[in-house]
Amino acid sequence: MHSQTVEKAGRKPLKDVKTMKDDAAAVEKESEAIKARYTKIFRI
């Protein structure tokens, strides 16, 4: 986040939001399935 960014009052701070970490090897292995699912969902 940019150092001059001001978080809005009443919202959960970004630092408290739990993020998911991708396993690069697993993503690489499943890349074709991920692309196919994305295409099916978004009809691209």
C-alpha positions as CSV (number, residue, x, y, z in Angstrom):
1,M,0.0,0.0,0.0
2,H,1.2,3.5,-0.8
3,S,2.7,5.4,2.2
4,Q,0.3,8.3,1.7
5,T,-2.8,6.2,1.5
6,V,-5.4,6.8,4.3
7,E,-7.7,4.0,5.3
8,K,-11.4,4.8,5.7
9,A,-12.8,4.8,9.2
10,G,-14.9,1.9,10.2
11,R,-13.3,-0.6,7.9
12,K,-10.9,-3.4,8.7
13,P,-7.3,-2.3,8.2
14,L,-5.7,-3.9,5.1
15,K,-2.9,-5.3,7.3
16,D,-5.6,-7.4,9.2
17,V,-7.0,-9.0,6.0
18,K,-5.8,-12.5,5.6
19,T,-4.4,-13.2,2.2
20,M,-3.9,-16.5,0.4
21,K,-0.4,-17.5,-0.7
22,D,-0.2,-19.4,-4.1
23,D,2.1,-22.4,-4.5
24,A,3.9,-21.5,-7.7
25,A,4.6,-25.1,-8.6
26,A,1.0,-26.2,-8.1
27,V,-0.2,-23.2,-10.2
28,E,2.2,-24.1,-12.9
29,K,1.0,-27.7,-12.9
30,E,-2.7,-26.8,-12.9
31,S,-2.3,-23.8,-15.3
32,E,-4.4,-25.4,-18.2
33,A,-7.2,-26.4,-15.8
34,I,-7.2,-22.9,-14.3
35,K,-7.3,-21.3,-17.7
36,A,-10.2,-23.6,-18.8
37,R,-12.2,-22.8,-15.6
38,Y,-11.6,-19.0,-16.0
39,T,-12.8,-19.3,-19.7
40,K,-15.9,-21.2,-18.7
41,I,-16.8,-18.8,-15.9
42,F,-16.1,-15.5,-17.8
43,R,-16.8,-16.8,-21.3
44,I,-13.7,-15.3,-22.8
